[in-house]
Amino acid sequence: MASIELIERELTKSVIGSFYEVYNNLGFGFLEHLHVMALERELRWKGHRINREVSVPVYYKNEILGTQRIDMIVDEKLVVEVKSTRHLPPGSERQVYNYLRATNLKIGLLLHFGAEAKFYRIVATKVFPVNPPDPLNPPDEVSKPQVHPSG
C-alpha cells in the first residue's frame, strides 16, 4: 500500500500531540479560551511560534468586506481552530477552510475538545491570493475542502 505524503506532517503531528496532552490534563467541560491558552503553552514549550486571535481580511472584488478572527496560527504555516462544545457545530470544517482561503495557507486543524477528543485535518485544494484578487484574472471557483477526521 502506498503511503500518503501529508502536508506539514511533523508540524501537525506536534500540534495533535499537544492537543491530546491538553485534553488528557483538562478533559471536557472548560471554556474554549482555557483550552486554547493551555494549547498555546504546550506548543510554546515545544518551541513553536504562536500567533493568537489573528485577524485576517476578507475581500470581495478588491474590496475588503471585513475581517475574520482565527484562534491560532502555528509557525506561520498552520491554522488551528478550537471548539469545546459537546457536539461539533455544523459548518466548523468549512470555517477552517475559509480561514485557509483568507490566509493563503494550505493546512488547518480543527481541534474538538468535546466529550470525546477529535481532530480534523483540513487541506486547501487550491491556493488563493492573500491580497485582493486581480479582477481580470480571478481565482478558479472554490473547491470542496478535504477533511480528514481522526478516528
DSSP file with accessible surface (Angstrom, degrees, kcal/mol):
  #  RESIDUE AA STRUCTURE BP1 BP2  ACC     N-H-->O    O-->H-N    N-H-->O    O-->H-N    TCO  KAPPA ALPHA  PHI   PSI    X-CA   Y-CA   Z-CA
    1    1 A M              0   0  239      0, 0.0     2,-0.1     0, 0.0     0, 0.0   0.000 360.0 360.0 360.0 131.4    0.0    0.0    0.0
    2    2 A A        -     0   0   92      1,-0.1     2,-0.2     0, 0.0     0, 0.0  -0.447 360.0-125.1 -74.7 142.3    1.4    3.4   -1.0
    3    3 A S        -     0   0  112     -2,-0.1     2,-0.5     1,-0.0    -1,-0.1  -0.612  17.4-128.2 -87.4 151.2    1.9    6.0    1.8
    4    4 A I        -     0   0  132     -2,-0.2     2,-0.7     0, 0.0    -1,-0.0  -0.847  15.7-131.9 -99.3 130.1    0.4    9.4    1.5
    5    5 A E        -     0   0  152     -2,-0.5     2,-0.3     4,-0.0    -2,-0.0  -0.735  25.6-147.1 -82.1 114.4    2.7   12.4    2.0
    6    6 A L    >   -     0   0   63     -2,-0.7     3,-1.1     1,-0.1     2,-0.2  -0.655  18.1-110.5 -85.2 140.4    0.9   14.7    4.5
    7    7 A I  T 3  S-     0   0   64     -2,-0.3     5,-0.2     1,-0.3    -1,-0.1  -0.505 100.4  -4.7 -67.4 130.1    1.3   18.4    4.2
    8    8 A E  T 3> S+     0   0   72     -2,-0.2     4,-2.9     3,-0.1     5,-0.3   0.888  83.8 173.2  51.1  47.9    3.3   19.7    7.2
    9    9 A R  H <> S+     0   0  118     -3,-1.1     4,-2.4     1,-0.2     5,-0.2   0.897  71.4  43.8 -53.8 -51.7    3.4   16.2    8.7
   10   10 A E  H  > S+     0   0  125      2,-0.2     4,-2.1     1,-0.2    -1,-0.2   0.899 115.0  49.4 -66.6 -39.0    5.8   16.9   11.6
   11   11 A L  H  > S+     0   0   13      2,-0.2     4,-2.3     1,-0.2    -2,-0.2   0.950 113.5  44.6 -65.0 -49.1    4.1   20.2   12.5
   12   12 A T  H  X S+     0   0    5     -4,-2.9     4,-2.9     1,-0.2     5,-0.2   0.895 111.5  54.5 -65.2 -35.1    0.6   18.8   12.5
   13   13 A K  H  X S+     0   0  135     -4,-2.4     4,-2.5    -5,-0.3    -1,-0.2   0.922 109.3  48.1 -61.7 -42.6    1.9   15.7   14.5
   14   14 A S  H  X S+     0   0   26     -4,-2.1     4,-2.2     2,-0.2    -2,-0.2   0.920 113.7  46.2 -64.2 -43.6    3.3   18.1   17.1
   15   15 A V  H  X S+     0   0    0     -4,-2.3     4,-2.6     2,-0.2    -2,-0.2   0.925 112.7  49.4 -68.4 -41.5    0.1   20.1   17.4
   16   16 A I  H  X S+     0   0   24     -4,-2.9     4,-2.4     2,-0.2     5,-0.2   0.920 110.3  51.5 -64.6 -40.4   -2.1   17.0   17.5
   17   17 A G  H  X S+     0   0   34     -4,-2.5     4,-2.1    -5,-0.2    -1,-0.2   0.917 110.9  48.1 -60.7 -41.1    0.2   15.6   20.2
   18   18 A S  H  X S+     0   0    0     -4,-2.2     4,-2.6     2,-0.2     5,-0.2   0.889 107.6  56.4 -66.4 -38.7   -0.2   18.8   22.2
   19   19 A F  H  X S+     0   0    0     -4,-2.6     4,-2.8     1,-0.2    -2,-0.2   0.946 109.8  44.5 -56.8 -48.9   -3.9   18.7   21.7
   20   20 A Y  H  X S+     0   0   77     -4,-2.4     4,-2.9     1,-0.2    -1,-0.2   0.874 110.3  55.3 -67.9 -33.7   -4.1   15.3   23.3
   21   21 A E  H  X S+     0   0   86     -4,-2.1     4,-1.3    -5,-0.2    -1,-0.2   0.938 111.9  43.4 -62.3 -45.5   -1.8   16.3   26.1
   22   22 A V  H  X>S+     0   0    5     -4,-2.6     4,-3.3     2,-0.2     5,-0.6   0.938 114.5  50.1 -65.3 -44.8   -4.1   19.2   26.9
   23   23 A Y  H  X5S+     0   0   35     -4,-2.8     4,-2.1     1,-0.2    -2,-0.2   0.923 108.8  52.0 -61.4 -42.3   -7.2   17.1   26.6
   24   24 A N  H  <5S+     0   0  121     -4,-2.9    -1,-0.2     1,-0.2    -2,-0.2   0.793 117.9  38.7 -65.5 -26.8   -5.7   14.4   28.9
   25   25 A N  H  <5S+     0   0  115     -4,-1.3    -2,-0.2    -3,-0.4    -1,-0.2   0.858 131.5  23.0 -90.6 -41.2   -5.0   17.0   31.5
   26   26 A L  H  <5S-     0   0   61     -4,-3.3    -3,-0.2    -5,-0.2    -2,-0.2   0.778  87.6-170.9 -96.0 -33.6   -8.1   19.3   31.3
   27   27 A G     << -     0   0   20     -4,-2.1     3,-0.4    -5,-0.6     2,-0.3  -0.260  41.2 -32.1  72.8-160.4  -10.6   17.0   29.8
   28   28 A F  S    S+     0   0   71      1,-0.2    86,-0.1    87,-0.1    87,-0.1  -0.673 107.7  50.6 -96.8 145.9  -14.0   18.1   28.6
   29   29 A G        +     0   0   57     84,-0.5    -1,-0.2     1,-0.4     2,-0.1   0.181  69.8 114.2 121.4 -18.2  -16.1   21.0   30.0
   30   30 A F  S    S-     0   0   97     -3,-0.4    -1,-0.4     1,-0.1    83,-0.1  -0.440  75.1 -89.1 -80.1 161.7  -13.8   24.0   30.3
   31   31 A L    >>  -     0   0  115     -2,-0.1     4,-1.5     1,-0.1     3,-0.9  -0.318  38.1-111.6 -66.6 153.4  -14.4   27.1   28.2
   32   32 A E  H 3> S+     0   0   61      1,-0.3     4,-2.5     2,-0.2     5,-0.2   0.873 113.8  58.0 -55.2 -44.4  -12.8   27.3   24.8
   33   33 A H  H 3> S+     0   0  100      1,-0.2     4,-2.3     2,-0.2    -1,-0.3   0.832 103.8  53.6 -63.8 -27.1  -10.4   30.1   25.7
   34   34 A L  H <> S+     0   0   64     -3,-0.9     4,-2.3     2,-0.2    -1,-0.2   0.913 109.1  47.9 -72.2 -39.3   -8.9   28.0   28.5
   35   35 A H  H  X S+     0   0    0     -4,-1.5     4,-2.6     2,-0.2    -2,-0.2   0.918 112.7  49.6 -63.0 -41.8   -8.3   25.1   26.2
   36   36 A V  H  X S+     0   0    2     -4,-2.5     4,-2.8     2,-0.2    -2,-0.2   0.917 110.1  50.2 -64.9 -42.3   -6.6   27.5   23.7
   37   37 A M  H  X S+     0   0   66     -4,-2.3     4,-2.1     2,-0.2    -1,-0.2   0.917 112.5  46.6 -63.3 -41.4   -4.4   29.0   26.4
   38   38 A A  H  X S+     0   0   26     -4,-2.3     4,-2.4     2,-0.2    -2,-0.2   0.920 112.8  49.9 -66.3 -41.9   -3.3   25.6   27.6
   39   39 A L  H  X S+     0   0    0     -4,-2.6     4,-2.6     1,-0.2     5,-0.2   0.920 108.1  53.5 -62.8 -42.0   -2.6   24.5   24.0
   40   40 A E  H  X S+     0   0   31     -4,-2.8     4,-2.6     1,-0.2    -1,-0.2   0.927 109.1  48.8 -58.2 -45.4   -0.6   27.7   23.4
   41   41 A R  H  X S+     0   0  125     -4,-2.1     4,-2.5     1,-0.2    -1,-0.2   0.931 110.8  50.1 -61.3 -46.1    1.6   26.9   26.4
   42   42 A E  H  X S+     0   0   38     -4,-2.4     4,-1.1     1,-0.2    -1,-0.2   0.921 112.8  46.7 -57.2 -46.1    2.2   23.3   25.3
   43   43 A L  H  <>S+     0   0    0     -4,-2.6     5,-2.4     1,-0.2     3,-0.2   0.893 111.2  50.3 -68.2 -39.4    3.1   24.5   21.8
   44   44 A R  H ><5S+     0   0  116     -4,-2.6     3,-1.8     1,-0.2    -1,-0.2   0.901 106.4  55.9 -64.2 -40.1    5.5   27.2   23.0
   45   45 A W  H 3<5S+     0   0  192     -4,-2.5    -1,-0.2     1,-0.3    -2,-0.2   0.807 105.7  52.8 -61.7 -27.0    7.2   24.7   25.3
   46   46 A K  T 3<5S-     0   0   99     -4,-1.1    -1,-0.3    -3,-0.2    -2,-0.2   0.422 126.2-103.9 -86.0  -1.7    7.8   22.6   22.2
   47   47 A G  T < 5S+     0   0   61     -3,-1.8    -3,-0.2     1,-0.3     2,-0.2   0.581  70.6 145.6  94.2  10.5    9.4   25.6   20.5
   48   48 A H      < -     0   0   28     -5,-2.4     2,-0.5    -8,-0.1    -1,-0.3  -0.505  49.5-123.9 -81.6 151.8    6.6   26.6   18.2
   49   49 A R        -     0   0  133     -2,-0.2    26,-3.3     2,-0.0     2,-0.4  -0.844  31.7-162.1 -93.1 128.4    5.8   30.2   17.2
   50   50 A I  E     -A   74   0A   8     -2,-0.5     2,-0.5    24,-0.2    24,-0.2  -0.934  17.6-171.8-119.8 131.9    2.2   31.1   18.1
   51   51 A N  E     -A   73   0A  76     22,-2.2    22,-2.4    -2,-0.4     2,-0.3  -0.995  19.6-161.6-116.8 122.9    0.0   33.9   16.8
   52   52 A R  E     +A   72   0A  64     -2,-0.5    20,-0.2    20,-0.2    19,-0.2  -0.773  62.4   8.0-107.3 152.4   -3.3   34.1   18.7
   53   53 A E  E    S-     0   0A  77     18,-1.9     2,-0.5    -2,-0.3    -1,-0.2   0.910  80.7-171.0  50.0  51.0   -6.6   35.8   17.8
   54   54 A V  E     -A   70   0A  33     16,-1.8    16,-3.2    -3,-0.3     2,-0.5  -0.620  12.6-148.2 -80.4 122.7   -5.3   36.7   14.3
   55   55 A S  E     -A   69   0A  77     -2,-0.5    14,-0.2    14,-0.2    -1,-0.0  -0.811  17.8-175.7 -91.2 126.2   -7.5   39.0   12.3
   56   56 A V  E     -A   68   0A  14     12,-2.8    12,-2.5    -2,-0.5     2,-0.1  -0.966  23.7-118.3-123.2 139.9   -7.4   38.4    8.6
   57   57 A P  E     -A   67   0A  45      0, 0.0     2,-0.5     0, 0.0    10,-0.2  -0.430  17.1-149.2 -75.7 149.7   -9.2   40.5    5.9
   58   58 A V  E     -A   66   0A  47      8,-2.7     7,-3.5    -2,-0.1     8,-1.1  -0.987  17.6-159.3-118.8 126.7  -11.8   39.0    3.6
   59   59 A Y  E     -A   64   0A  78     -2,-0.5     2,-0.4     5,-0.3     5,-0.2  -0.767  16.4-169.6-108.7 151.3  -12.1   40.6    0.2
   60   60 A Y  E >  S-A   63   0A 137      3,-3.0     3,-1.8    -2,-0.3    -2,-0.0  -0.958  80.6 -23.7-136.4 115.2  -14.8   40.7   -2.4
   61   61 A K  T 3  S-     0   0  151     -2,-0.4     3,-0.1     1,-0.3    -1,-0.0   0.911 128.1 -46.6  47.2  56.2  -13.8   42.0   -5.8
   62   62 A N  T 3  S+     0   0   71      1,-0.2     2,-0.4    69,-0.1    -1,-0.3   0.517 119.2 107.3  69.6   5.9  -10.9   44.0   -4.5
   63   63 A E  E <  S-A   60   0A 142     -3,-1.8    -3,-3.0     0, 0.0     2,-0.3  -0.962  72.0-121.6-116.7 136.4  -12.9   45.5   -1.6
   64   64 A I  E     -A   59   0A  97     -2,-0.4    -5,-0.3    -5,-0.2     3,-0.1  -0.549  22.8-174.9 -75.8 129.4  -12.5   44.5    2.0
   65   65 A L  E     -     0   0A 121     -7,-3.5     2,-0.3     1,-0.4    -1,-0.2   0.766  56.7 -74.1 -88.5 -35.9  -15.7   43.2    3.5
   66   66 A G  E     -A   58   0A  32     -8,-1.1    -8,-2.7     2,-0.0    -1,-0.4  -0.971  54.8 -72.4 166.5-161.1  -14.4   42.8    7.0
   67   67 A T  E     -A   57   0A  91     -2,-0.3     2,-0.4   -10,-0.2   -12,-0.1  -0.895  22.9-147.8-127.9 157.0  -12.1   40.5    9.0
   68   68 A Q  E     -A   56   0A  81    -12,-2.5   -12,-2.8    -2,-0.3     2,-0.6  -0.940  19.2-135.2-117.2 145.3  -12.3   37.0   10.4
   69   69 A R  E     -A   55   0A 146     -2,-0.4     2,-0.4   -14,-0.2   -14,-0.2  -0.909  14.3-156.6-108.5 124.1  -10.5   36.1   13.6
   70   70 A I  E     -A   54   0A   0    -16,-3.2   -16,-1.8    -2,-0.6   -17,-0.2  -0.806  15.7-137.4 -98.7 136.1   -8.5   32.9   13.7
   71   71 A D  E    S-     0   0A   7     -2,-0.4   -18,-1.9     1,-0.2     2,-0.3   0.924  78.5 -14.5 -55.9 -47.6   -7.9   31.2   17.1
   72   72 A M  E     -AB  52  80A   0      8,-1.4     8,-3.0   -20,-0.2     2,-0.4  -0.986  45.7-157.5-160.9 142.7   -4.3   30.4   16.3
   73   73 A I  E     -AB  51  79A  16    -22,-2.4   -22,-2.2    -2,-0.3     2,-0.5  -1.000  23.2-152.0-122.3 127.8   -1.6   30.2   13.6
   74   74 A V  E >> S-AB  50  78A   0      4,-2.7     3,-2.4    -2,-0.4     4,-1.8  -0.875  71.0 -17.0-106.0 128.1    1.3   28.0   14.4
   75   75 A D  T 34 S-     0   0   23    -26,-3.3    -1,-0.2    -2,-0.5   -25,-0.1   0.741 110.9 -78.4  52.9  27.7    4.8   28.6   12.9
   76   76 A E  T 34 S+     0   0  127    -27,-0.3    -1,-0.3    -3,-0.2     3,-0.1   0.715 128.4  76.1  57.4  23.7    3.1   30.8   10.2
   77   77 A K  T <4 S+     0   0   97     -3,-2.4    30,-0.6     1,-0.2     2,-0.5   0.562  80.8  58.2-131.8 -23.2    2.1   27.6    8.4
   78   78 A L  E  <  -Bc  74 107A   0     -4,-1.8    -4,-2.7    28,-0.1     2,-0.4  -0.969  60.4-147.3-130.5 123.6   -0.9   26.0   10.2
   79   79 A V  E     -Bc  73 108A   0     28,-1.9    30,-2.9    -2,-0.5     2,-0.5  -0.717  18.8-166.1 -83.3 132.6   -4.3   27.4   11.0
   80   80 A V  E     -Bc  72 109A   0     -8,-3.0    -8,-1.4    -2,-0.4     2,-0.4  -0.989   7.9-176.1-124.6 124.1   -5.7   26.0   14.3
   81   81 A E  E     - c   0 110A   6     28,-2.6    30,-2.9    -2,-0.5     2,-0.4  -0.977  11.3-156.6-117.7 132.5   -9.4   26.4   15.3
   82   82 A V  E     - c   0 111A   0     -2,-0.4     2,-0.4    28,-0.2    30,-0.2  -0.907  11.3-178.1-114.0 136.4  -10.6   25.1   18.7
   83   83 A K  E     - c   0 112A  28     28,-2.5    30,-3.3    -2,-0.4     5,-0.1  -0.982   9.6-178.8-127.4 143.0  -14.1   24.1   19.7
   84   84 A S        +     0   0   20     -2,-0.4   -55,-0.3    28,-0.2     2,-0.2   0.006  41.1 121.8-131.8  30.6  -15.1   22.9   23.2
   85   85 A T  S    S-     0   0   60      1,-0.1    30,-0.2     2,-0.1    -2,-0.1  -0.497  73.3-113.7 -87.5 161.7  -18.7   22.2   22.7
   86   86 A R  S    S+     0   0  147     28,-0.2    29,-0.8     1,-0.2     2,-0.4   0.936 106.7  28.4 -59.1 -47.7  -20.3   18.8   23.4
   87   87 A H  S    S-     0   0  146     27,-0.1    -1,-0.2    28,-0.1    -3,-0.1  -0.940  96.3-107.8-116.3 140.4  -21.1   18.4   19.7
   88   88 A L        -     0   0   37     -2,-0.4     3,-0.1     1,-0.1    -2,-0.0  -0.463  41.2-115.8 -66.1 125.2  -19.1   19.9   16.9
   89   89 A P    >   -     0   0   45      0, 0.0     3,-1.5     0, 0.0    -1,-0.1  -0.351  34.1-100.5 -62.8 142.2  -21.2   22.8   15.4
   90   90 A P  T 3  S+     0   0  137      0, 0.0    -3,-0.0     0, 0.0     0, 0.0  -0.319 108.3  29.5 -58.9 143.5  -22.2   22.3   11.8
   91   91 A G  T 3> S+     0   0   44     -3,-0.1     4,-2.2     3,-0.0     5,-0.1   0.448  78.9 122.8  87.5   0.3  -20.0   24.2    9.4
   92   92 A S  H <> S+     0   0    2     -3,-1.5     4,-1.8     1,-0.2     5,-0.2   0.903  75.7  49.4 -63.4 -39.7  -16.9   24.0   11.6
   93   93 A E  H  > S+     0   0   55      1,-0.2     4,-2.3     2,-0.2    -1,-0.2   0.918 110.8  50.1 -65.2 -40.9  -14.8   22.3    8.9
   94   94 A R  H  > S+     0   0   96      1,-0.2     4,-2.7     2,-0.2    -1,-0.2   0.878 105.4  58.1 -65.5 -35.9  -16.0   24.9    6.3
   95   95 A Q  H  X S+     0   0   50     -4,-2.2     4,-1.8     2,-0.2    -1,-0.2   0.947 108.5  45.1 -58.2 -46.8  -15.0   27.7    8.8
   96   96 A V  H  X S+     0   0    0     -4,-1.8     4,-2.1     1,-0.2    -2,-0.2   0.920 111.2  53.3 -65.1 -41.9  -11.4   26.4    8.9
   97   97 A Y  H  X S+     0   0    0     -4,-2.3     4,-2.2     1,-0.2    -1,-0.2   0.921 108.0  50.2 -60.1 -42.1  -11.3   26.0    5.1
   98   98 A N  H  X S+     0   0   56     -4,-2.7     4,-2.3     1,-0.2    -1,-0.2   0.858 106.6  55.5 -66.5 -33.4  -12.4   29.6    4.7
   99   99 A Y  H  X S+     0   0   10     -4,-1.8     4,-1.8     2,-0.2     6,-0.3   0.906 106.7  51.1 -61.7 -40.6   -9.6   30.7    7.1
  100  100 A L  H  X>S+     0   0    1     -4,-2.1     4,-1.9     1,-0.2     5,-0.9   0.926 109.6  49.8 -62.6 -42.3   -7.2   28.9    4.8
  101  101 A R  H  <5S+     0   0   82     -4,-2.2    -2,-0.2     1,-0.2    -1,-0.2   0.903 111.8  48.3 -61.7 -41.4   -8.6   30.8    1.8
  102  102 A A  H  <5S+     0   0   21     -4,-2.3    -1,-0.2     1,-0.2    -2,-0.2   0.801 120.8  35.7 -72.3 -27.4   -8.3   34.1    3.6
  103  103 A T  H  <5S-     0   0   20     -4,-1.8    -1,-0.2    -5,-0.2    -2,-0.2   0.574  99.6-127.4-100.5 -14.6   -4.7   33.4    4.7
  104  104 A N  T  <5 +     0   0   55     -4,-1.9     2,-0.2     1,-0.3    -3,-0.2   0.716  62.0 141.1  69.1  20.8   -3.4   31.5    1.7
  105  105 A L      < -     0   0   35     -5,-0.9    -1,-0.3    -6,-0.3    -2,-0.1  -0.586  48.0-144.5 -88.3 160.5   -2.2   28.7    4.0
  106  106 A K  S    S+     0   0  116    -29,-0.4    18,-2.5    -2,-0.2     2,-0.4   0.693  71.4  44.0-100.1 -21.9   -2.6   25.1    2.9
  107  107 A I  E     +cD  78 123A   1    -30,-0.6   -28,-1.9    16,-0.2     2,-0.3  -0.974  54.0 174.8-136.0 141.3   -3.4   23.2    6.1
  108  108 A G  E     -cD  79 122A   0     14,-2.5    14,-3.0    -2,-0.4     2,-0.4  -0.970  17.0-146.0-139.4 155.3   -5.6   23.6    9.1
  109  109 A L  E     -cD  80 121A   0    -30,-2.9   -28,-2.6    -2,-0.3     2,-0.6  -0.989   2.5-158.0-122.2 133.3   -6.5   21.6   12.1
  110  110 A L  E     -cD  81 120A   0     10,-2.6    10,-2.0    -2,-0.4     2,-0.6  -0.957  16.2-163.4-105.3 115.3   -9.9   21.7   13.8
  111  111 A L  E     -cD  82 119A   0    -30,-2.9   -28,-2.5    -2,-0.6     2,-0.7  -0.916   1.4-161.3-107.5 118.4   -9.4   20.5   17.4
  112  112 A H  E     -cD  83 118A  11      6,-3.1     6,-1.7    -2,-0.6     2,-1.4  -0.866  11.7-170.6-107.9 107.2  -12.6   19.5   19.2
  113  113 A F  E     + D   0 117A   0    -30,-3.3   -84,-0.5    -2,-0.7     4,-0.2  -0.449  44.9 137.1 -86.1  58.4  -12.3   19.4   23.0
  114  114 A G  S    S-     0   0    0     -2,-1.4   -28,-0.2     2,-0.7   -27,-0.1  -0.056  79.7 -67.9 -90.9-164.1  -15.7   17.7   23.2
  115  115 A A  S    S+     0   0   55    -29,-0.8     2,-0.4   -30,-0.2   -87,-0.1   0.824 134.3  32.1 -58.3 -29.1  -17.0   14.8   25.2
  116  116 A E  S    S-     0   0  134    -30,-0.3    -2,-0.7   -89,-0.1     2,-0.2  -0.998  98.4-116.1-126.7 131.3  -14.5   12.7   23.1
  117  117 A A  E     +D  113   0A  13     -2,-0.4     2,-0.3    -4,-0.2    -4,-0.2  -0.515  45.2 164.7 -68.2 129.0  -11.3   14.3   21.8
  118  118 A K  E     -D  112   0A  65     -6,-1.7    -6,-3.1    -2,-0.2     2,-0.3  -0.995  19.0-164.4-144.3 149.1  -11.3   14.6   18.0
  119  119 A F  E     -D  111   0A  36     -2,-0.3    31,-2.3    -8,-0.2     2,-0.4  -0.939   4.0-158.0-131.2 155.6   -9.3   16.4   15.4
  120  120 A Y  E     -DE 110 149A  30    -10,-2.0   -10,-2.6    -2,-0.3     2,-0.5  -1.000  10.2-144.7-134.5 131.1   -9.8   17.1   11.7
  121  121 A R  E     -DE 109 148A  18     27,-2.1    27,-2.3    -2,-0.4     2,-0.5  -0.849  16.9-166.0 -93.1 128.1   -7.2   18.0    9.1
  122  122 A I  E     -DE 108 147A   0    -14,-3.0   -14,-2.5    -2,-0.5     2,-0.5  -0.970   1.8-165.8-118.6 127.0   -8.5   20.4    6.5
  123  123 A V  E     -DE 107 146A  13     23,-2.0    23,-1.6    -2,-0.5     2,-0.5  -0.947  19.0-132.8-116.1 128.9   -6.4   20.9    3.3
  124  124 A A        -     0   0   13    -18,-2.5    20,-0.1    -2,-0.5   -26,-0.0  -0.700  14.2-162.9 -76.9 123.0   -6.9   23.7    0.9
  125  125 A T  S    S+     0   0   56     -2,-0.5     2,-0.3    18,-0.1    -1,-0.1   0.583  74.1  38.8 -85.8 -10.5   -7.1   22.2   -2.5
  126  126 A K  S    S-     0   0   68     17,-0.1     2,-0.4   -20,-0.0   -22,-0.1  -0.972  81.6-123.4-134.6 152.4   -6.4   25.5   -4.3
  127  127 A V        -     0   0   93     -2,-0.3   -26,-0.1    -3,-0.0   -21,-0.1  -0.816  26.6-163.8 -96.5 133.7   -4.2   28.4   -3.4
  128  128 A F        -     0   0   12     -2,-0.4     3,-0.0   -28,-0.2     2,-0.0  -0.912  26.6-102.7-116.9 145.2   -5.9   31.8   -3.1
  129  129 A P        -     0   0   62      0, 0.0   -25,-0.2     0, 0.0    -1,-0.0  -0.360  16.5-146.4 -67.5 141.9   -4.2   35.1   -3.1
  130  130 A V  S    S+     0   0   69    -27,-0.1   -26,-0.1   -26,-0.1   -29,-0.0   0.895  86.4  59.3 -71.6 -42.1   -3.7   36.9    0.2
  131  131 A N  S    S-     0   0  114      1,-0.2     3,-0.1    -3,-0.0   -72,-0.1  -0.374 115.8 -68.3 -80.0 166.2   -4.1   40.3   -1.4
  132  132 A P        -     0   0   45      0, 0.0    -1,-0.2     0, 0.0    -2,-0.1  -0.241  63.6-106.4 -54.5 139.1   -7.3   41.2   -3.3
  133  133 A P        -     0   0   36      0, 0.0   -73,-0.0     0, 0.0   -71,-0.0  -0.310  30.9-102.4 -68.1 154.1   -7.5   39.1   -6.5
  134  134 A D    >   -     0   0   79      3,-0.4     3,-1.4     1,-0.2   -73,-0.0  -0.643  26.8-144.5 -73.0 118.9   -6.9   40.7   -9.8
  135  135 A P  T 3  S+     0   0   86      0, 0.0    -1,-0.2     0, 0.0   -74,-0.0   0.765  99.5  54.9 -62.9 -20.3  -10.4   41.2  -11.3
  136  136 A L  T 3  S+     0   0  146      1,-0.3    -2,-0.0    -3,-0.0     0, 0.0   0.702 119.9  30.7 -83.2 -19.5   -9.0   40.4  -14.8
  137  137 A N  S <  S-     0   0  120     -3,-1.4    -3,-0.4     0, 0.0    -1,-0.3  -0.554  83.1-177.3-134.5  68.6   -7.6   37.1  -13.6
  138  138 A P        -     0   0   88      0, 0.0     3,-0.1     0, 0.0     0, 0.0  -0.265  34.3 -97.0 -67.6 156.3   -9.9   35.8  -10.8
  139  139 A P        -     0   0   56      0, 0.0     3,-0.1     0, 0.0   -11,-0.1  -0.269  48.7 -89.5 -66.4 159.8   -9.1   32.6   -9.0
  140  140 A D        -     0   0  116      1,-0.1     3,-0.1     3,-0.0   -14,-0.0  -0.171  62.6 -72.2 -60.1 166.2  -10.8   29.4  -10.1
  141  141 A E        -     0   0  169      1,-0.1     2,-0.2    -3,-0.1    -1,-0.1  -0.164  62.6 -88.8 -60.6 156.7  -14.0   28.5   -8.4
  142  142 A V        -     0   0   55     -3,-0.1     2,-0.2     1,-0.1    -1,-0.1  -0.457  43.8-148.3 -70.2 133.5  -13.8   27.4   -4.8
  143  143 A S        -     0   0   29     -2,-0.2   -18,-0.1    -3,-0.1   -17,-0.1  -0.629  27.4 -89.8 -99.0 164.7  -13.4   23.7   -4.4
  144  144 A K        -     0   0  173     -2,-0.2   -19,-0.1     1,-0.1    -1,-0.1  -0.482  48.2-110.9 -72.3 137.9  -14.7   21.5   -1.6
  145  145 A P        -     0   0   20      0, 0.0     2,-0.7     0, 0.0   -21,-0.1  -0.331  21.0-123.3 -69.1 151.3  -12.3   21.2    1.3
  146  146 A Q  E     -E  123   0A  93    -23,-1.6   -23,-2.0     2,-0.0     2,-0.5  -0.880  31.9-170.0 -92.4 116.4  -10.6   17.9    2.0
  147  147 A V  E     -E  122   0A  48     -2,-0.7   -25,-0.2   -25,-0.2   -27,-0.0  -0.943  10.4-171.6-113.0 129.9  -11.5   16.9    5.6
  148  148 A H  E     -E  121   0A  86    -27,-2.3   -27,-2.1    -2,-0.5     2,-0.1  -0.889  13.8-156.1-122.6  96.9   -9.7   14.1    7.3
  149  149 A P  E     -E  120   0A  83      0, 0.0   -29,-0.2     0, 0.0     2,-0.1  -0.372  19.4-114.6 -72.8 152.8  -11.3   13.2   10.7
  150  150 A S              0   0   16    -31,-2.3   -30,-0.0     1,-0.1   -32,-0.0  -0.325 360.0 360.0 -72.1 167.7   -9.4   11.5   13.4
  151  151 A G              0   0  121     -2,-0.1    -1,-0.1   -33,-0.0   -33,-0.0   0.167 360.0 360.0-163.4 360.0  -10.6    8.1   14.3
